[in-house]
Amino acid sequence: MSERVPVAAVAALGVTQITGYGTLYYSFSILAPDMARHFDWPAEWVFGALSVALLVGGLTAPWLGALFDRIGAGRAMTIGSAAAAAALVACAFAPGKISYVLALIAIEVSANLVQYGAAFALLVQLRPEAARRSITYLTLIAGFASTIFWPITAALHALLSWQNVYLVFAALNLLVCLPIHAWLSHGSALRKTSAATALPRIEGILPPEFRRGSFALMVLGFSMMSLVSAAILVHMVPLLSGLGLGAAAALVGTVFGPSQVLSRLINMLLGRNLQALHLALIAATLIPGGVLILLLSAPSLSGAIAFSVIFGMGNGLLSIVTGTLPLALFGSDGYGKLQGKMMAARLILSALAPFIFAFAMARIGIALSLGVFIGLGAFAMVAFAGIGWRLKRQLISSEERGTSSTGK
């Protein structure tokens, strides 16, 4: 069975993922202060509106995941690009606060149609046997989204209002992403793969009786990592300042993005034979491990940089394993639906995480708050270790059955 990566599809999706994350997610933090002034809102209310939008987007994820399986991820992403462009236009022309919040919700729902969950499902549908490597390559490319779009957004905003920046971003989704997604859905790349009457299928390593419990453990693990990641990232600068690293916060933050890309590059070069579950365990160790280093070393600059590197590497691997672990455990059948269910839990907790962490810091202080979130992150390690234990039980059971039949 060929494991040739569909290079053109991965490269094309790399462009749309950078554009999708850059225009629909990373740009918001730069434009938010201008949005707050426009609607005469405190800045925290604007971020609160984003949290509501992320929460609603998370609730729609299971339905969207099933849609990927039903009509094809490529077609869903084509629809999503058109919806994202329309939502950005609606937000730019929102006459009041309520219409603005509704437009933000539309942006986050459409984002679920064009970002990683949909892209991973498309790669699985295009060439299941090469999906793991394709996902790794895609996350490596898309890891530059913040590096590219933070300065682009800042440069545009220096010349244009936030409304006009959103109109430019709507044009990018409509004129760049939509044609690419349409090509992937209906063009030559998909036709070549689907020429045979049956695509190769990837069988999951879990038997049916182990799947329900293992899926719950997997969702728990990814949700806890997403909770810790979202909480720390949103509060990175005030958190570092509160630990006595205020002047160095910007320097520490710049290390995070390259560390994400570095971990994906290392995995691409050296991790080909590493099982997805082992990679998930490594990611689950690095994320709370980095936070623990920050807690124990503050206000040391070298300790803060070590935190940013380790935490960033864990986040980089998290993006990969959210695509590869479900495929390895459960196979390619119904992959989109599984992604949707998993995305829902992750997105909901990611939406709540900044508020939970801010509340905790205000009530019990930074150090205890970090300790609590380190403990929550450790649950991810326990969850993935639990899946490993179930797999070991399956192996022992299979060996016992083999021995018993041989004895007969």
C-alpha angles and dihedrals in degrees: 000000000000117000095188110148114233092241097183092051093048092048092047092048089048088061093048094045093051089048094043097049092038097051100033102037120009095046093060098076091055095046097039098087091054090047090052092052092047094054094034091240130140110256092245090060090056090052088045088056088052090052090053090049092049090048093053089045090054092052091055094049098091091054091046091049091055088049090059089059095042103049101013128266093254093058091044090052090050090054089045093055091053091046092048091052092049092047092051090050090048090051092049092052097038106139096201147009097274094050089046092055091046090051090050089053089051090051093053094045091050089046089063087058095056109028134079100306092055094039092052090049090051092052090050090050093046098050116351096184091058096037097108093055092040091054091049092052092046094052089049091057096040091050087082093063095102093040090055103036103041092065092037091053092046092049093048092046090053087063104028140040118254089256092057091045088056090050090054089049091049088056090051092053092046100041102032110025101035096056091047093050091046090052092049090049100045107007136092097285093062095039092055092052096044096044090103116074092238128034119219111269127218112221116215118236093229120088116227095259092059098044104084096052094041091050090053090050091048092051090047091051096048092042093053092048091048091049093054093041096050094044095051096041096051092047097036098119099042089042093054091044090052090053091054097263099106098130092046097045094099092049092049091048094053091061093059100072097048089047090058091052092044093056091050091048092050090049091049092051102036109014102067093112095039113110116242091238092055090049089051090052091051091051091046089053097046098052099056089029091061091049090049090054090052092050094048098041103041128157089026113112093208090051091050091051090049088052092051093049096047094040091047092050090051091051091048091055091044090064090054100045094048084067102035104039097060088049093050095045102038106019132230099295110101091000094145092054091050090050090051094052092047093046091054094060093042095048094046093052091043089055093050097039099082092051093045093050094045090050091049093049091050093048106036104013135251099285096051091042091055089048091053092049092047087055091049089050090052088061086069091060090049091049095052091043086054090056089050090051091052090050090051090051089052091051093049091047091050091050092049091051090049092050092047093051091047091051091054 
